[in-house]
Amino acid sequence: MLAKVISSAVIGVNGLLIEVETDIAFGLPTFMTVGLPEGAVRESKDRVKAAIRNSGYDFPNRRITVNLAPADVKKAGTGYDLPMALGILAASDTLRSDKLARYAAIGELSLDGSVRPTQGVLPMALAVRDAGLAGLIVPKANGAEAAVVKGIETISVETLAQAVEFLAGKREIAATIIDIDRIFVDNTVHEVDFSEVKGQEHVKRALEIAAAGGHNVLMKGPPGSGKTMVARRLPTILPDLSFEEALETTKIYSIIGLLPENSGLLTIRPFKAPHHTISDAGLIGGGQIPRPGEVSLAHNGVLFLDELPEFKKNVLEVLRQPLEDGTVTIARAASSLSFPARFIMVAAMNPCPCGYLGDPQHECQCSPLQIRRYENKISGPLLDRIDIHIEVPAVPVRDLSAQRDGEPSAAIKARVNRARAIQKERYHRHRHMHCNGQMGAREIKKHCPLDAASLALLEKAVERLGLSARAYHRILKIGRTIADLDGSQAIGTDHIAEAIQYRRLEQKT
């Protein structure tokens, strides 16, 4: 007898419905899985067999063939255990239900028949909704994650027996429901705040501009000057995640199993700070079955690269595509997958190998050749893609001992939100553009006109500093953001003058 159960796979960051076809025929007792199953899927036969027997059902002593269709897509993970068990019970006539055609099922089985959580439930739930199915049967631990998707019933089960009884109509299981608005209210509190940063007012100003316009930042200063401290507080002044952005980010964390337990939605912008020993595959993503890397985990948030020159050169160079396009494309012989990677990059570096070049309190021990080699570890094209360059000097003792707190993140965030509202209205016709940092040449020409005085100032700065054409456009973007923070429709000379200051560390190429 043949039975069909609907399940799902994850391709990239999107779900794809999988039809689990189970055929039970006369012949030597075997259990064969076909349809490009990976190792964990092939091993499921032993888990499924034990789970069915330990749940009190008879396991058919016949020839069992399970096909995972479409057969040209690789199937990985343990989420096919539950639909395979349901298919065997349906094909052996133990389970009779018309719900099998309307409900999908996902979950890993333990040997005792309990249902364990699995990865990638959120994109799978979205695929189930888009296919017009009635609902999705998931492990109880994944219930909140799947319930984020409205328009389908999320049936959370703890055991195989519960799933069978629900489909057979012998047990009523209420759909899992979560209050999304309450999640956003309860889970948007940050543990750090800009009020804790002493001094460094010009650095705070630079990060405010970065947050307002979505600009990348490079901070250059001696050890202990507070570069890491201010970088970790950047998410506290970024605009709150919208529901769509939260879904995009949560999907990425879902497919690699990094969602916090019993958390259905990420509501705080991510902050990722990979160590400088990371590989290019760890940063960008990769593997035999491509998985997202750190740049995708930082999607809609902040990627912080501390000690930038210590990263391997080939690792830094692969950042060019995500910085330009907001996506990462991983090509393999059989397929090519794209992962979202739209983030604000904050990089920090010392001025020299010892870190004390220009520090009045410490003597630099580096030779000019060592300093040049250290700076040349970062290529000109990568520096060009970083909008704001800022020096971070050591904090004076009088600032450290000051009793007065700095400006809180909430006050800075209010100004950032006003600037972002202006940009949202400006780019409302552009589907994939939300802030000034994402402008291309056409948008810069349209939205960044300069009067004669501002243009003359910019041209003189480009000539004296030896800036590239890309740096010229970066200054225009920064000037546009500064004008938005001032609530000014026109970009004035004072806006351009401040924007030029954020390119003064530009290397001549």
Secondary structure as UniProt FT lines:
FT   STRAND          2..11
FT   TURN            12..13
FT   STRAND          14..25
FT   STRAND          30..34
FT   HELIX           39..42
FT   HELIX           44..54
FT   TURN            55..56
FT   STRAND          63..69
FT   TURN            71..72
FT   TURN            79..80
FT   HELIX           81..91
FT   TURN            92..93
FT   HELIX           99..101
FT   STRAND          103..105
FT   STRAND          108..109
FT   TURN            111..112
FT   STRAND          114..116
FT   HELIX           121..130
FT   TURN            131..132
FT   STRAND          135..139
FT   HELIX           140..142
FT   HELIX           143..147
FT   TURN            150..151
FT   STRAND          153..157
FT   HELIX           160..167
FT   TURN            168..169
FT   HELIX           180..186
FT   HELIX           194..196
FT   HELIX           201..213
FT   STRAND          217..220
FT   TURN            223..224
FT   HELIX           227..232
FT   HELIX           234..237
FT   HELIX           243..255
FT   TURN            256..257
FT   TURN            261..262
FT   STRAND          271..272
FT   TURN            276..277
FT   HELIX           280..284
FT   STRAND          285..286
FT   TURN            287..290
FT   STRAND          291..292
FT   HELIX           294..297
FT   TURN            298..300
FT   STRAND          302..305
FT   HELIX           308..310
FT   HELIX           313..317
FT   TURN            318..319
FT   HELIX           320..325
FT   STRAND          327..331
FT   STRAND          336..340
FT   STRAND          344..349
FT   TURN            357..358
FT   TURN            360..361
FT   HELIX           368..375
FT   TURN            376..377
FT   HELIX           380..384
FT   STRAND          388..391
FT   HELIX           397..400
FT   HELIX           409..426
FT   TURN            427..429
FT   TURN            431..432
FT   HELIX           436..438
FT   HELIX           441..447
FT   HELIX           452..465
FT   HELIX           469..485
FT   TURN            486..487
FT   HELIX           493..501
FT   TURN            502..505
//
